[in-house]
Amino acid sequence: MSSGPPAGGDRHINIQVSPEMMAGVYANFANVSHSDYEFTITFARAHHEFEGGEIPAIVVARVSLAPRFIPELMAALAENYSRWEAREDIKNLPEFEGSSGSGDQDQIEE
């Protein structure tokens, strides 16, 4: 038996998320660094309302990535951002105004 990919088909990754990880974490700041062998993205929650010279930030996740993976990640981010941006642009059309309230909730008028 062969343990390789199915003949004539693409391989798909089945992502499973544990209940503990399902909620994810919130970050409003990211720092990217790299070495010869990896890229590291540090995600943090910065407290921008803090008044002072330094803004405190708490690291919520740190991810190290292989350099070969970075182009795929950048392409996926660009594609998803483009879809999000198109959806936001549609919301700003005059035809769309009035069909939704503030935020993501729809208003129902009688």
Summary of the structure (lengths in Angstrom):
residues: 110
radius of gyration: 20.7
end to end distance: 64.5
largest distance: 64.5
contacts: 165
relative contact order: 0.09
helix: 26%
strand: 21%
